[in-house]
Amino acid sequence: MVGAILSFVFMAISARELSVELSAVQILFWRSLTGALLMPVVLCICGWSHIKTRQLGLQVSRGAIHFVAQYGWFFGITMIPLADVFALEFTAPIWTVIFASLFLGERLSFGRLGAVGLGFGGVLIILRPGVEVIEPAAVVVLISAALYAITYVMVKTLTKTDSPLCIMFYMSFIQLALATAVSVTNWAAPSTAGLWPWLVVVGASGLTAHYCMAQALSRSDASTVMPIDFCRLPMIMLVGFCFYSEHVDPWIFIGALVIVVGNYLNIRNELVRISDNR
């Protein structure tokens, strides 16, 4: 999950840099193309046997839903502050716990519910609905968060039969096909040489983010893994402040602290549970 968090942060930074010249759809096309070009290199090292899947239909469905979710995420990155995007996206672990309980039969312990409750409380402190006006882009990010949660549950199911590299392979090429179809009438490439390295970063970080996420979900329950993702918020908040002069509201510090406490309690309870099982 640490690898996934760092990868998502780098993907957000590269998307913000590319948004100077490219729209969200165009960024998504280049992210998908770069990821698809990197996949053969990875498979040559790790083995082409990883592309075998026993759940092709679920792979296609997951890739399509993730494409829509990622479009919403990139759209938010280009329209509102980075910290706001990540804070809104953090409703995804809440949905993941619910979906994992409904569709995967994962147990909802008081510790997990408490950790997610604290995380959600921290997000509410940051957003302060009713006090601050939520922009349309924020609504798009909220919808994408719910779609991300669905894909997380799908990944948990896929990891029972397919490797993380297999999931990455199908996601890359399904998203490339969809991105090409959507952007064919509005295709564009960066005109500034300094932006081209960011195309590599957005594609590579997209692959590593989902590889790490799939590895984490294959090793533990989704409702245990996903709340750790809240740690992205303090990190991206610092990035936005240092590199993009984004104002840091004191409420964000308070909300981030509540989120970190929730993560600490979740990890501690999980370690206690593992110790008791031994």
C-alpha positions in Angstrom: 0.0 0.0 0.0 3.0 2.4 0.5 4.0 1.7 -3.1 0.4 2.4 -4.2 0.2 5.6 -2.3 3.4 7.0 -3.7 2.4 6.0 -7.2 -1.0 7.7 -6.9 0.7 10.9 -5.7 3.1 10.9 -8.7 0.2 10.2 -11.1 -1.6 13.2 -9.7 1.4 15.4 -10.1 2.0 14.3 -13.7 -1.7 14.8 -14.5 -1.6 18.3 -13.0 1.5 19.1 -15.1 0.0 17.8 -18.3 -3.3 19.7 -17.7 -1.5 22.8 -18.8 -2.0 21.7 -22.4 -4.2 18.5 -22.3 -7.8 17.8 -21.3 -8.7 15.0 -18.9 -9.7 12.7 -21.8 -6.4 13.4 -23.6 -4.4 12.7 -20.4 -6.2 9.5 -20.0 -5.4 8.5 -23.5 -1.7 9.1 -23.0 -1.7 7.4 -19.6 -3.4 4.3 -21.2 -1.0 4.3 -24.2 2.1 4.6 -22.1 0.9 1.8 -19.8 0.1 -0.5 -22.7 3.6 0.1 -24.2 5.3 -0.6 -20.9 3.4 -3.9 -20.3 5.3 -6.0 -22.9 8.5 -4.9 -21.2 7.3 -6.0 -17.8 6.0 -9.3 -19.2 9.3 -10.1 -21.0 10.9 -9.9 -17.5 8.2 -11.6 -15.5 6.8 -14.0 -18.1 4.0 -14.0 -20.6 2.2 -16.7 -18.7 0.7 -14.0 -16.5 -1.7 -12.9 -19.2 -3.8 -16.1 -18.8 -7.1 -15.3 -17.1 -10.0 -17.5 -15.9 -12.3 -14.5 -15.6 -12.2 -12.6 -18.9 -15.7 -11.1 -18.5 -14.8 -9.7 -15.1 -11.5 -8.4 -16.4 -13.3 -6.5 -19.2 -16.0 -5.2 -16.8 -13.4 -4.1 -14.3 -11.3 -2.3 -17.0 -14.4 -0.4 -18.3 -15.6 0.7 -14.9 -12.1 1.8 -13.9 -11.8 3.8 -17.1 -14.9 5.9 -16.2 -13.7 6.2 -12.6 -10.2 7.4 -13.7 -11.7 9.9 -16.1 -13.6 11.5 -13.2 -10.3 11.5 -11.2 -8.3 13.2 -13.9 -11.1 15.7 -14.5 -11.0 16.6 -10.8 -7.2 16.9 -10.8 -7.5 19.5 -13.6 -10.3 21.5 -12.0 -10.0 21.6 -8.2 -7.1 21.6 -5.6 -5.2 18.3 -5.2 -6.1 17.9 -1.5 -9.8 18.3 -2.3 -9.6 15.6 -5.0 -7.9 13.1 -2.6 -10.2 14.0 0.3 -13.3 13.3 -1.9 -11.8 10.1 -3.3 -11.4 8.8 0.3 -15.0 8.0 0.3 -13.9 5.0 -1.8 -12.7 2.9 1.2 -16.1 3.5 2.9 -17.9 2.1 -0.1 -15.3 -0.7 -0.4 -16.0 -1.9 3.1 -19.8 -2.0 2.3 -19.3 -3.7 -1.0 -16.8 -6.2 0.4 -19.3 -7.1 3.1 -22.2 -7.5 0.6 -20.4 -9.3 -2.2 -17.3 -10.9 -0.7 -18.7 -11.9 2.7 -16.0 -10.1 4.6 -16.6 -9.6 8.3 -17.4 -6.1 9.5 -15.7 -5.9 12.8 -16.1 -3.0 15.2 -12.4 -2.1 14.7 -12.8 -1.9 10.9 -16.0 0.1 11.2 -14.5 2.4 13.7 -11.4 3.0 11.6 -13.5 3.8 8.5 -15.8 5.9 10.6 -12.9 8.0 11.8 -11.6 8.3 8.2 -15.0 9.4 7.0 -15.2 11.9 9.8 -11.9 13.3 8.9 -13.1 13.8 5.3 -16.3 15.6 6.5 -14.1 17.9 8.7 -12.1 18.8 5.6 -15.0 19.3 3.2 -17.5 20.8 5.8 -20.6 20.2 3.7 -23.1 23.0 4.1 -20.4 25.5 5.0 -18.3 25.3 1.8 -19.8 25.2 -1.7 -19.0 21.9 -3.4 -18.2 22.4 -7.1 -19.5 20.2 -9.9 -16.0 18.8 -10.4 -16.2 17.6 -6.8 -19.4 15.7 -7.5 -17.7 14.0 -10.5 -14.9 12.9 -8.1 -17.4 11.5 -5.6 -19.0 9.4 -8.3 -15.6 8.2 -9.5 -14.8 7.2 -5.9 -17.9 5.0 -5.7 -16.8 3.4 -9.1 -13.3 2.9 -7.7 -14.7 1.0 -4.8 -16.5 -1.4 -7.2 -13.3 -2.0 -9.0 -11.5 -2.7 -5.7 -14.0 -5.4 -4.9 -13.6 -6.8 -8.4 -9.8 -6.9 -7.9 -10.2 -8.8 -4.7 -12.2 -11.4 -6.6 -9.8 -11.5 -9.6 -6.8 -12.1 -7.4 -8.2 -15.5 -6.4 -7.5 -16.8 -9.9 -5.4 -14.2 -11.7 -2.1 -12.6 -10.9 -1.7 -8.8 -10.3 0.2 -8.6 -13.6 -2.7 -10.3 -15.4 -5.1 -7.6 -14.0 -2.7 -4.9 -15.1 -2.4 -6.3 -18.6 -6.1 -6.4 -19.3 -6.7 -3.1 -17.6 -4.1 -1.4 -19.7 -5.4 -2.6 -23.1 -9.1 -2.2 -22.3 -8.5 1.3 -21.1 -6.4 2.1 -24.2 -9.2 0.9 -26.5 -11.8 3.0 -24.7 -9.6 6.0 -24.5 -8.8 5.8 -28.2 -12.5 5.6 -29.1 -13.4 8.6 -26.8 -10.5 10.9 -27.9 -10.3 10.0 -31.6 -12.0 13.3 -32.5 -10.1 15.3 -29.9 -6.6 13.9 -30.1 -3.7 16.1 -29.0 0.0 15.7 -28.0 2.1 18.0 -25.8 3.7 20.8 -27.8 6.3 21.5 -25.0 9.2 19.1 -24.8 9.3 19.4 -21.0 5.9 17.8 -20.8 6.8 14.5 -22.5 8.6 13.0 -19.5 5.4 13.4 -17.6 3.6 11.2 -20.1 6.0 8.4 -19.0 5.4 9.2 -15.4 1.6 9.2 -15.6 1.7 5.8 -17.4 4.3 4.1 -15.3 2.8 5.3 -12.0 -0.6 4.1 -13.1 0.8 0.6 -13.6 2.8 0.5 -10.3 -0.2 1.9 -8.4 -2.5 -0.8 -9.4 0.1 -3.5 -9.2 0.8 -2.6 -5.6 -2.9 -2.3 -4.9 -3.6 -5.8 -6.3 -0.7 -7.2 -4.3 -2.1 -5.7 -1.1 -5.6 -6.9 -1.8 -4.3 -10.4 -2.5 -2.6 -10.5 0.9 -5.4 -9.1 3.2 -9.1 -8.2 3.4 -10.2 -5.2 1.3 -11.8 -3.6 4.3 -8.3 -3.8 6.1 -6.2 -2.6 3.2 -8.2 0.3 1.9 -8.3 2.5 5.0 -4.5 2.7 4.8 -5.0 4.7 1.6 -6.1 7.7 3.8 -2.4 8.4 4.3 -2.3 9.9 0.8 -4.1 13.0 1.9 -1.4 14.6 4.1 1.2 13.8 1.5 -0.7 15.3 -1.4 -1.7 18.3 0.8 2.0 19.0 1.3 2.7 18.6 -2.5 -0.1 21.0 -3.4 1.2 23.6 -0.9 4.9 23.4 -1.8 4.7 23.1 -5.6 1.3 24.6 -6.6 0.8 27.3 -3.9 -2.5 25.7 -3.0 -3.9 27.2 0.2 -3.9 24.8 3.2 -7.0 25.3 5.3 -6.4 24.6 9.1 -9.4 22.2 8.9 -7.4 20.0 6.6 -4.8 19.5 9.3 -7.5 18.5 11.8 -9.2 16.2 9.3 -5.9 14.6 8.3 -5.1 14.0 12.0 -8.4 12.2 12.5 -7.7 10.1 9.4 -4.2 9.1 10.6 -5.7 8.1 14.0 -8.2 5.9 12.2 -5.4 4.2 10.2 -3.4 3.6 13.3 -6.3 2.0 15.1 -7.1 -0.2 12.1 -3.5 -1.4 11.7 -3.2 -2.1 15.5 -6.5 -4.1 15.6 -5.4 -6.1 12.6 -2.0 -7.0 14.2 -3.8 -8.0 17.3 -6.2 -10.2 15.3 -3.3 -11.9 13.5 -1.5 -12.5 16.8 -4.6 -14.0 18.4 -5.0 -16.4 15.4 -1.5 -17.6 15.8 
